[in-house]
Amino acid sequence: MLEMRPDCERCGIDLPADHGGAFICSFECTFCATCADDLDERCPNCGGELLDRPARVGAALTDHPASTVRRYGGAGVSAGPDIG
């Protein structure tokens, strides 16, 4: 199940789970549409493709809430993928 991270890792803008406009790679690095476009839809952390993140709405969001852990590192710095 996707974490549904709450913010863009590059600029820090809020990305609510129940709205479109977020882009993720296979490690779930998360970026807003503007930053994804600036990055040519390529994740700066892993090099993977950035794709539209689906929205989570209604009962699905209530039963499986989005993450509240913010990943924005400030000044365009990303936390990077947690690939352990």
Contacts in CASP RR format, 6 or more apart in sequence:
PFRMAT RR
TARGET T0000
AUTHOR 0000-0000-0000
METHOD contacts of the structure
MODEL  1
MLEMRPDCERCGIDLPADHGGAFICSFECTFCATCADDLDERCPNCGGEL
LDRPARVGAALTDHPASTVRRYGGAGVSAGPDIG
1 64 0 8 1.000
2 24 0 8 1.000
2 28 0 8 1.000
2 53 0 8 1.000
2 54 0 8 1.000
2 56 0 8 1.000
3 28 0 8 1.000
3 66 0 8 1.000
3 67 0 8 1.000
3 69 0 8 1.000
4 17 0 8 1.000
4 53 0 8 1.000
4 56 0 8 1.000
4 66 0 8 1.000
4 67 0 8 1.000
5 15 0 8 1.000
5 22 0 8 1.000
5 24 0 8 1.000
5 28 0 8 1.000
5 30 0 8 1.000
5 66 0 8 1.000
5 67 0 8 1.000
5 69 0 8 1.000
5 70 0 8 1.000
5 71 0 8 1.000
6 14 0 8 1.000
6 15 0 8 1.000
6 16 0 8 1.000
6 17 0 8 1.000
6 66 0 8 1.000
6 67 0 8 1.000
6 68 0 8 1.000
6 69 0 8 1.000
6 70 0 8 1.000
7 13 0 8 1.000
7 14 0 8 1.000
7 15 0 8 1.000
7 30 0 8 1.000
7 70 0 8 1.000
7 71 0 8 1.000
7 72 0 8 1.000
8 15 0 8 1.000
8 22 0 8 1.000
8 30 0 8 1.000
8 31 0 8 1.000
8 32 0 8 1.000
8 35 0 8 1.000
8 72 0 8 1.000
9 29 0 8 1.000
9 30 0 8 1.000
9 31 0 8 1.000
9 45 0 8 1.000
9 71 0 8 1.000
9 72 0 8 1.000
9 73 0 8 1.000
9 78 0 8 1.000
9 79 0 8 1.000
9 80 0 8 1.000
10 31 0 8 1.000
10 32 0 8 1.000
10 35 0 8 1.000
10 38 0 8 1.000
10 39 0 8 1.000
10 44 0 8 1.000
10 72 0 8 1.000
10 76 0 8 1.000
10 78 0 8 1.000
11 32 0 8 1.000
11 34 0 8 1.000
11 35 0 8 1.000
11 72 0 8 1.000
11 76 0 8 1.000
12 32 0 8 1.000
12 70 0 8 1.000
12 72 0 8 1.000
12 73 0 8 1.000
12 74 0 8 1.000
13 32 0 8 1.000
15 21 0 8 1.000
15 22 0 8 1.000
15 30 0 8 1.000
15 32 0 8 1.000
15 53 0 8 1.000
16 66 0 8 1.000
17 55 0 8 1.000
17 56 0 8 1.000
17 61 0 8 1.000
17 65 0 8 1.000
17 66 0 8 1.000
18 55 0 8 1.000
18 56 0 8 1.000
18 57 0 8 1.000
18 58 0 8 1.000
18 61 0 8 1.000
19 55 0 8 1.000
20 52 0 8 1.000
20 53 0 8 1.000
20 55 0 8 1.000
21 32 0 8 1.000
21 33 0 8 1.000
21 52 0 8 1.000
21 53 0 8 1.000
22 30 0 8 1.000
22 31 0 8 1.000
22 32 0 8 1.000
22 33 0 8 1.000
22 52 0 8 1.000
22 53 0 8 1.000
23 30 0 8 1.000
23 31 0 8 1.000
23 32 0 8 1.000
23 33 0 8 1.000
23 35 0 8 1.000
23 36 0 8 1.000
23 41 0 8 1.000
23 50 0 8 1.000
23 51 0 8 1.000
23 52 0 8 1.000
23 53 0 8 1.000
24 30 0 8 1.000
24 31 0 8 1.000
24 50 0 8 1.000
24 51 0 8 1.000
24 53 0 8 1.000
25 43 0 8 1.000
25 45 0 8 1.000
25 46 0 8 1.000
25 47 0 8 1.000
25 48 0 8 1.000
25 49 0 8 1.000
25 50 0 8 1.000
25 51 0 8 1.000
25 81 0 8 1.000
26 46 0 8 1.000
26 48 0 8 1.000
27 43 0 8 1.000
27 45 0 8 1.000
27 46 0 8 1.000
27 80 0 8 1.000
27 81 0 8 1.000
27 82 0 8 1.000
27 83 0 8 1.000
28 81 0 8 1.000
29 43 0 8 1.000
29 45 0 8 1.000
29 46 0 8 1.000
29 50 0 8 1.000
29 71 0 8 1.000
29 78 0 8 1.000
29 80 0 8 1.000
29 81 0 8 1.000
30 53 0 8 1.000
30 71 0 8 1.000
31 39 0 8 1.000
31 43 0 8 1.000
31 50 0 8 1.000
36 50 0 8 1.000
39 50 0 8 1.000
41 49 0 8 1.000
41 50 0 8 1.000
41 51 0 8 1.000
42 48 0 8 1.000
42 49 0 8 1.000
42 50 0 8 1.000
43 49 0 8 1.000
43 50 0 8 1.000
43 81 0 8 1.000
44 78 0 8 1.000
45 78 0 8 1.000
45 80 0 8 1.000
45 81 0 8 1.000
46 80 0 8 1.000
46 81 0 8 1.000
46 83 0 8 1.000
56 64 0 8 1.000
56 66 0 8 1.000
71 78 0 8 1.000
71 79 0 8 1.000
71 80 0 8 1.000
72 79 0 8 1.000
73 79 0 8 1.000
END
